[in-house]
Amino acid sequence: MSNWLELEEWLKQERTIQELKAVAKQLGLTVRKQMTKSDVRKMLERFIERAKLTSSGKTVNASSATSPSKPSADSKSVVQPVKEDLTIPETYNKDKLVAMSVNPHWLHFYWDFSQENKEFFKSREIVKVVLRVYDVTYIEFDGTNAHRTFEVTIDPINLKNYYLNVPMPGAHYLGEIGYYDVNGTYKALIRSNLCKMPVNSPSQSTRERWMDLRKRRRIVMPSGGMLTPIIERVAGSVQGLEHLFRISGAGSISVIRLSGKGM
């Protein structure tokens, strides 16, 4: 396509997604695999709008420098490809803390702050800034009732993310960034989403999970295998644990006779 007029006429006809992507690539536009036909068409339409603005600006400048004679009908403005700026900004100036699981034992946090909080971090009121992680598995967290609490000191301005090694796979964790003031009092600033860690062993569930695509509903049912678990036998004793072991004179532990059913 040599100009936006031809491209505009070309778009008025029904085109396949392959044709749209091919023309977009010829114009120097960035085409991603996951883009739909509608996405590519909108991108080409935005390209035409930018080309119109560019050509109208050139026409005004040319008419002011020369005599006000009508431009020739045969003249065609050649549109240069305009590449979009795809640079990721260093900050979005928004207060945000996100928790993501990496594997059963590693948790990843990344964050961003508003300009107001960035200035606040420079104040003398703050002694240190910390990242707190709460284990809130199966509880309604009120800020004080976590099973366990982990804390690390961070630099929230120069540091944008942190990896934390957590001890409990399958647990639910909640992150929080706060600070200690001159009186040693902790104050929270932002809190993350609830993050469930994956387990580090195969699931013990015997249920089958199905998705009915026609009705768009989820179905959970027992598997066709063993529904009643077998009764297992374990070792035991009618005596207390103090009767099971005795300490020898050398300090070693030896096992004495065990009694009771199930042995």
Number of C-alpha atoms within 10 A of each C-alpha: 14 12 16 23 15 10 16 15 9 13 13 8 8 7 12 10 16 11 11 20 23 13 16 20 11 10 18 13 19 13 15 10 6 7 11 12 16 11 15 22 17 12 18 22 16 12 21 18 13 16 21 17 10 14 16 13 11 12 12 10 10 13 13 9 8 8 8 9 7 7 11 7 6 6 7 13 17 12 19 13 14 12 11 10 6 7 6 7 7 8 12 12 14 13 16 16 19 18 24 18 17 14 15 19 18 17 21 17 19 16 20 22 20 14 13 11 17 15 11 12 17 11 10 9 13 18 15 16 21 20 21 18 24 21 22 22 18 10 11 9 14 8 9 8 13 18 12 11 15 13 14 12 13 18 13 20 14 7 11 16 16 14 14 16 12 16 10 16 16 17 18 17 25 21 24 20 23 20 22 16 15 12 9 11 9 15 14 15 13 16 19 19 14 17 21 19 21 17 14 12 9 6 7 6 8 13 13 11 11 11 11 9 8 6 7 8 9 10 10 10 10 12 12 9 8 9 10 6 6 7 6 6 9 8 10 14 14 10 11 9 10 7 14 14 14 14 10 9 7 6 8 8 11 10 10 10 7 15 14 10 11 10 10
